[in-house]
Amino acid sequence: MATIKPFAAIRYNTLATHDLSDLIAPPYDVLDEKSRDALLKKSQFNIVAIDLPHVPPKTPGPDSAYARSAELLKQWLESELLIHEKRPAIYPYEQTYTLGERTFHRRGFFALVKLTPFGIDVIPHEQTYAGAIEDRLKLMQATSAQLSPVFGLFFDPKHEVVPLLFKNVMKPIAHATIDNVRNELWSITDADIERQIIDMMSDKNIYIADGHHRYTTALHYQNLEEQKHGGKLPPNHPANYALFVLVPADDPGVSILPTHRLIAGLDRFDLESFFKAIEPHFKITRTKLQPDHLDELAQMLRHEGANAFGVYDGKSKTVAVIKLKDKSLLASLEPSRSEDWHSLDVAIVQRYLIEEVLTKFSSSGNLTRGYTADDHQVQPMVDSGQFQLALLLQPTPVRALGALGKTGEVMPPKSTYFFPKLATGVIIAPLN
């Protein structure tokens, strides 16, 4: 079960201003060069100057880029733009955002989590890729810091952990608003509360929502440090821990958006043949929706229940709903997988609709795939000619993380889009 501990963080010096809006950033993996430059236009001291030295971060960059990040971190600490806290703390953290017409508050806390191999105390749900890990590892080695937290969920049926942390918090020590999301940070240094939180978390697993590559990078870094020191590190060595934001899985502010699939490379595709191919397994309903109203499909899909998908064909401008009627479909294709995996919408789309059906409409068998969590982006991405077909999904339920964690299975890529993303730059965990 999870072992957590407080730590003495590095953070922006808030003596001058508690507002960090121009200094923090979204996670590195949702940024490109244009968005990075826009953040640096707001302030040359935005955290992306350190956290995103190379674009795109899916592949490693030159050593000089990471050395520059290390030098900036050193300069910012020396000038006291950044400060290193003198005593360990647990840091309550709240994000306030609007989705549709509702306002949500997602509450959790920054802490260090003891590293264990995937599947023991920390449970993954997605695969990782070597290039992104190499980039993050080079940055971690150069800066001796964990700059961006892993987003972890835990199940707290008694609703004890976060209420205790937030029971007596007063004015936040820092706040920021980016992308219409308000971020607020507090600091808890009460030793009794820390002990209670550590005890409460000691019987819980942590399920990674976002940050699989960051966690894997921390494991690689730990291994390298062990090699450097000729064996196991002392128990409290910083390399034995990963920086996390931990949030109860049933927190009302935990929102998962669906990640819709967009497909190109279908040189032999026509919609009627596609429908004919899937008809034995799916109920097909053509809608009267116009392409510019695809956001209304979400309500239709919810009405249909699980395993219902939207289809938008750019050529015919047809909008349809398809609903799985053969519940044993994936069991025949993936007999070694669990029933929970077979029932995942993302698994049905990936394993059957894309791999078994749509690849046959491509002469080469190589499809170009795109992803978006924004309903309003689907139609322009298809109608522009960038993609030919869109498959619209419903959100993956949070409970699926727990179910698959028990069987040790992972979901297909891009299965979850937790909203909002955690901010980078609110808290940094030093490794030296």
Residue pairs with C-beta under 8 A, 6 or more apart in sequence:
1 121
1 201
1 202
1 203
1 204
1 205
2 113
2 114
2 121
2 122
2 154
2 201
2 202
2 204
2 205
2 206
3 113
3 114
3 121
3 198
3 201
3 202
4 111
4 112
4 113
4 114
4 197
4 198
4 201
4 244
4 246
5 88
5 111
5 112
5 114
5 198
5 241
6 88
6 89
6 90
6 111
6 112
6 188
6 189
6 194
7 88
7 89
7 111
7 112
7 241
7 429
8 84
8 85
8 86
8 87
8 88
8 89
8 430
9 84
9 85
9 89
9 91
9 110
9 427
9 428
9 429
9 430
10 77
10 82
10 83
10 84
10 85
10 145
10 427
10 428
10 429
10 430
11 82
11 83
11 85
11 174
11 185
11 426
11 427
11 428
12 20
12 23
12 81
12 82
12 83
12 174
12 425
13 80
13 81
13 82
13 83
14 20
14 173
14 174
18 172
18 173
18 174
18 175
19 174
19 175
19 176
20 174
20 175
20 176
20 183
20 425
20 426
21 176
21 177
21 178
22 42
22 43
22 46
23 43
23 45
23 46
23 47
23 176
23 425
24 46
24 47
24 176
24 178
24 183
24 423
24 424
24 425
24 426
25 31
25 39
25 46
25 47
25 48
25 51
25 52
25 178
25 423
25 424
25 425
26 35
26 178
26 179
26 421
26 423
26 424
27 148
27 210
27 211
27 421
27 422
27 424
28 48
28 51
28 52
28 57
28 148
28 424
29 57
29 132
29 213
30 421
31 39
31 48
31 52
31 55
32 55
32 56
33 55
33 56
36 48
36 52
36 55
39 46
39 48
40 46
40 48
40 49
45 76
45 81
46 425
47 147
47 424
47 425
48 424
49 69
49 72
50 69
50 72
50 73
50 76
50 143
50 147
51 69
51 139
51 147
51 148
51 424
51 425
53 61
53 65
53 66
53 68
53 69
53 139
54 60
54 61
54 62
54 65
54 66
54 135
57 132
57 135
57 136
58 129
58 131
58 132
58 135
59 131
59 132
59 134
59 135
60 131
60 134
60 135
60 138
61 135
61 138
63 138
66 138
66 139
66 141
66 142
66 143
67 142
69 139
69 142
69 143
70 142
70 143
70 144
73 82
73 143
73 145
76 82
77 83
77 84
82 428
84 430
85 187
87 189
88 189
89 187
89 188
89 189
90 109
90 110
90 111
90 165
90 187
90 188
90 193
90 194
90 197
91 109
91 110
91 111
91 185
91 186
91 187
91 188
91 427
92 107
92 108
92 109
92 162
92 165
92 166
92 169
92 185
92 186
92 187
92 188
93 107
93 108
93 109
93 110
93 183
93 184
93 185
93 186
93 245
93 426
93 427
94 105
94 106
94 107
94 108
94 166
94 183
94 184
95 105
95 106
95 181
95 182
95 183
95 184
95 253
95 420
95 422
95 423
96 103
96 104
96 105
96 106
96 181
96 182
96 184
97 103
97 104
97 106
97 180
97 181
97 182
97 253
97 419
97 420
98 104
98 180
99 255
99 419
104 252
104 253
104 255
105 252
105 253
106 247
106 251
106 253
106 254
106 255
106 420
107 162
107 166
107 247
107 251
107 253
108 162
108 245
108 246
108 247
108 248
108 251
109 162
109 165
109 188
109 197
109 245
109 246
110 149
110 185
110 243
110 244
110 245
110 426
110 427
111 197
111 244
111 246
112 241
112 242
112 243
112 244
112 429
113 122
113 150
113 152
113 206
113 241
113 242
113 244
113 246
114 121
114 240
114 241
115 122
115 215
115 218
115 219
115 222
115 240
115 241
115 242
116 122
117 219
118 124
118 215
118 216
118 219
119 405
119 408
121 205
121 206
122 152
122 205
122 206
122 207
122 208
122 215
123 205
123 206
123 207
123 208
123 401
123 405
124 208
124 212
124 215
124 410
125 207
125 208
125 212
125 400
125 401
125 404
125 405
125 410
125 411
125 415
125 416
126 208
126 212
126 410
126 411
126 413
126 415
126 416
127 212
127 410
127 413
128 212
128 213
128 216
129 213
132 213
133 213
133 216
133 217
133 220
136 213
136 214
136 217
137 217
137 220
137 221
139 147
140 146
140 147
140 217
140 218
140 221
140 431
141 221
141 224
144 430
144 431
144 432
145 428
145 429
145 430
145 431
146 214
146 218
146 242
146 243
146 428
146 429
146 431
147 424
147 425
147 428
148 211
148 214
148 243
148 422
148 424
149 211
149 214
149 243
149 244
149 245
149 422
149 424
149 427
150 208
150 210
150 211
150 214
150 215
150 218
150 242
150 243
150 244
150 245
151 208
151 209
151 210
151 211
151 244
151 245
151 247
151 418
151 422
152 206
152 207
152 208
152 209
152 211
152 244
152 245
152 246
152 247
153 206
153 207
153 208
153 209
153 246
153 247
153 248
153 249
153 254
153 398
153 401
154 161
154 201
154 204
154 205
154 206
154 207
154 246
154 247
154 248
154 249
155 204
155 205
155 248
155 249
155 250
155 402
156 162
156 200
156 204
156 248
156 249
156 250
159 248
160 200
161 197
161 200
161 201
161 248
162 247
162 248
162 251
164 193
164 196
164 197
164 200
165 188
165 193
165 197
166 186
169 186
169 188
170 186
172 184
172 185
172 186
173 185
173 186
173 187
174 184
174 185
174 426
175 182
175 183
175 184
175 185
176 182
176 183
176 423
176 426
177 183
178 423
179 420
181 420
181 423
183 423
183 426
185 426
185 427
188 194
201 246
205 405
206 244
206 246
207 249
207 401
207 402
207 405
208 215
209 247
209 401
209 416
209 418
210 418
210 421
210 422
214 242
215 242
218 239
218 241
218 242
221 239
221 431
222 233
222 239
222 240
225 233
225 237
225 239
226 232
226 233
226 239
233 239
233 240
238 429
238 430
238 431
238 432
239 431
241 429
243 427
243 428
243 429
245 422
247 253
247 254
248 254
249 398
249 401
249 402
250 398
254 398
254 418
255 418
255 419
255 420
256 395
256 396
256 397
256 398
256 416
256 417
256 418
256 419
257 373
257 395
257 417
257 418
257 419
258 298
258 373
258 392
258 393
258 394
258 395
258 396
258 417
259 346
259 371
259 372
259 373
259 393
259 414
259 415
259 416
259 417
260 371
260 372
260 373
260 375
260 378
260 390
260 391
260 392
260 393
261 349
261 354
261 369
261 370
261 371
261 390
261 391
261 393
262 369
262 370
262 371
262 372
262 378
262 381
262 382
262 386
262 387
262 389
262 390
262 391
263 354
263 358
263 367
263 368
263 369
263 370
263 387
263 388
263 389
263 390
263 391
264 367
264 368
264 369
264 370
264 386
264 387
264 388
265 362
265 364
265 366
265 367
265 368
266 358
266 361
266 362
266 367
266 388
266 389
267 361
267 362
267 363
268 360
268 361
268 362
268 363
269 358
269 361
269 362
269 388
269 389
270 315
271 311
271 313
271 315
271 316
271 318
273 361
274 357
274 358
274 361
274 389
275 284
275 320
277 357
277 360
278 284
278 322
278 353
278 357
280 326
281 324
281 325
281 326
281 329
281 352
282 322
282 323
282 324
282 325
282 326
283 322
283 323
283 325
284 320
284 321
284 322
285 320
285 321
285 322
285 323
286 318
286 319
286 320
287 297
287 300
287 319
287 320
287 321
289 296
289 297
289 300
289 319
290 317
290 319
291 312
291 317
291 319
291 379
291 382
291 383
292 379
294 310
294 312
294 319
294 375
294 376
294 378
294 379
294 390
294 392
295 375
295 376
297 310
297 319
297 321
297 375
297 392
298 375
298 392
298 394
300 308
300 310
300 321
301 308
301 309
301 310
301 321
301 392
301 394
302 394
304 321
304 323
305 323
306 343
306 345
306 394
307 323
307 324
307 327
307 343
307 345
307 348
308 321
308 322
308 323
308 324
308 394
309 321
309 322
309 323
309 345
309 348
309 349
309 353
309 391
309 392
309 393
309 394
310 319
310 320
310 321
310 322
310 390
310 391
310 392
310 393
311 318
311 319
311 320
311 321
311 322
311 389
311 390
311 391
311 392
312 318
312 319
312 320
312 378
312 379
312 382
312 389
312 390
312 392
313 388
313 389
314 382
314 383
314 385
314 387
314 388
314 389
314 390
315 388
324 348
327 342
327 343
329 342
329 348
329 352
330 337
330 341
330 342
330 343
330 347
330 348
330 351
330 352
331 337
331 339
331 342
333 351
333 352
333 356
334 341
334 342
334 347
334 351
337 347
337 409
338 403
338 404
338 407
338 409
340 400
340 403
340 404
340 407
340 409
341 347
341 404
341 407
341 409
341 411
344 396
344 400
344 411
344 412
344 415
345 393
345 394
345 396
346 393
346 396
346 411
346 412
346 414
346 415
347 411
347 412
349 391
349 393
349 412
350 412
351 412
353 391
354 367
354 369
354 391
358 367
358 389
359 365
359 367
368 387
370 381
370 386
370 387
371 414
372 378
372 381
373 417
373 419
375 392
378 390
378 392
381 387
381 390
382 388
382 389
382 390
395 416
396 411
396 415
396 416
400 411
401 416
404 410
404 411
